[in-house]
Amino acid sequence: MLAEKIFDDYKEAMKARDTLKSSVLSFLRADMLNLATAKKKDKLDDAEIITVIKKQIKQRQDSIEQFTKGARLDAAEKEKKESEILKSYLPAEMPVEEIKRLIEEAVAATGASGMKDMGRLMKELTVKIAGGADGKLVSDLVRQRLSTPS
């Protein structure tokens, strides 16, 4: 399970005195604990942990953007390294061809025909893709598919 892997890697980073990795994993574990507490659960499942990881990666992407704009390249570089550590815990990204195939299946299943059906289509795809691809990429591909008639 992902939670155990994160905890084991955290312990290894502490033993190896890898301050960057141990601090990243410490914040990740804290966010996981906060979410588990908010949901009144003892442990999160892997899908929930992936959601927490993606949230932290998004925060770091925003920070990288801000630091780059502010000419703080040292801080931006640190955020990039932290982001890479977090990305190592995500499942492999689904290929674009696979996403397009799932979109076509969802269009056939829901009978979506235009942009008005995007919400329904995204709801269907979110279940099928479940963290296997970036939400923005999926949204862009769905928008592209719905705007061009088949």
C-alpha positions in Angstrom: 0.0 0.0 0.0 1.1 3.5 -0.8 0.9 4.8 2.8 3.4 2.2 4.0 5.8 2.9 1.2 5.7 6.6 2.0 6.3 5.9 5.7 9.1 3.5 5.0 10.7 6.0 2.6 10.3 8.7 5.2 12.2 6.6 7.8 14.9 5.8 5.3 15.3 9.5 4.5 15.6 10.3 8.2 18.3 7.7 8.7 20.2 8.9 5.6 19.8 12.5 6.8 18.2 13.5 3.5 16.7 16.7 4.7 14.9 17.5 1.5 13.2 14.2 1.1 12.4 13.8 4.8 10.8 17.3 4.9 8.7 16.6 1.8 7.5 13.3 3.1 6.8 14.8 6.5 4.5 17.4 5.0 2.9 14.8 2.9 2.3 12.5 5.9 0.8 15.5 7.8 -1.6 16.3 4.9 -2.5 12.6 4.8 -3.2 12.6 8.5 -5.2 15.8 8.3 -7.4 14.3 5.5 -7.9 11.1 7.4 -8.9 13.0 10.5 -11.3 15.2 8.4 -12.9 12.0 6.9 -12.9 10.3 10.3 -10.9 7.4 9.1 -7.8 5.5 10.4 -6.2 5.2 7.0 -6.6 6.6 3.6 -6.9 4.4 0.6 -4.4 4.8 -2.3 -6.8 7.0 -4.4 -7.2 9.4 -1.5 -3.4 9.5 -1.0 -2.9 10.2 -4.7 -5.3 13.1 -4.4 -3.2 14.5 -1.5 0.0 14.1 -3.5 -1.5 15.8 -6.6 -2.6 18.7 -4.4 0.9 19.1 -3.1 2.4 18.9 -6.6 0.0 21.6 -7.7 1.0 23.8 -4.8 4.6 23.4 -5.8 3.9 24.2 -9.4 2.2 27.4 -8.4 5.2 28.2 -6.1 7.7 27.5 -9.0 5.8 29.9 -11.2 5.8 32.6 -8.5 9.4 32.2 -7.6 10.4 32.3 -11.3 8.4 35.5 -11.8 10.2 36.9 -8.8 13.6 35.9 -10.0 14.1 33.5 -7.1 15.6 30.7 -9.1 17.1 29.0 -6.1 13.8 28.6 -4.4 12.1 27.6 -7.7 14.8 24.9 -8.1 14.1 23.6 -4.6 10.4 23.4 -5.3 11.1 21.5 -8.5 13.2 18.9 -6.6 10.4 18.5 -4.1 7.8 18.1 -6.9 10.0 15.3 -8.4 10.1 13.5 -5.1 6.3 13.6 -4.9 5.8 12.6 -8.5 7.7 9.4 -7.8 4.7 8.2 -5.7 2.2 8.7 -8.5 1.2 5.9 -10.8 2.5 6.1 -14.4 0.6 8.6 -16.5 -1.9 7.1 -18.9 -0.9 7.5 -22.6 -2.9 10.1 -24.6 -4.2 7.4 -27.0 -5.7 5.5 -24.1 -7.4 8.6 -22.7 -8.8 9.4 -26.2 -10.1 5.8 -26.4 -11.8 6.2 -23.0 -13.3 9.5 -24.1 -14.8 7.8 -27.2 -16.2 5.0 -25.0 -17.7 7.6 -22.6 -19.2 9.6 -25.5 -20.8 6.4 -26.8 -22.1 5.4 -23.4 -23.5 8.8 -22.4 -24.6 9.9 -25.9 -22.8 13.2 -25.4 -23.1 15.5 -28.4 -21.9 18.9 -27.5 -20.3 21.1 -24.9 -23.4 21.0 -22.8 -22.6 17.4 -22.0 -19.1 18.0 -20.8 -19.9 17.8 -17.1 -21.6 14.5 -17.5 -18.8 13.2 -19.7 -16.1 14.3 -17.2 -17.9 12.7 -14.3 -17.9 9.4 -16.2 -14.2 9.7 -17.2 -13.1 10.7 -13.7 -14.3 7.3 -12.4 -12.6 5.4 -15.3 -9.3 7.3 -15.2 -9.1 7.7 -11.4 -5.8 9.5 -11.1 -4.2 7.9 -14.1 -3.9 11.2 -16.0 -3.8 14.9 -15.4 -7.3 16.4 -15.0 -6.5 19.4 -17.2 -5.2 17.2 -20.0 -8.4 15.1 -19.9 -10.6 18.2 -19.8 -8.7 19.7 -22.8 -9.1 16.4 -24.7 -12.9 16.2 -23.9 -13.4 19.8 -24.9 -11.5 19.2 -28.2 -13.6 16.0 -28.8 -17.0 17.8 -28.1 -16.2 20.8 -30.2 -15.4 18.8 -33.3 -18.4 16.8 -34.6 -17.7 13.1 -35.3 
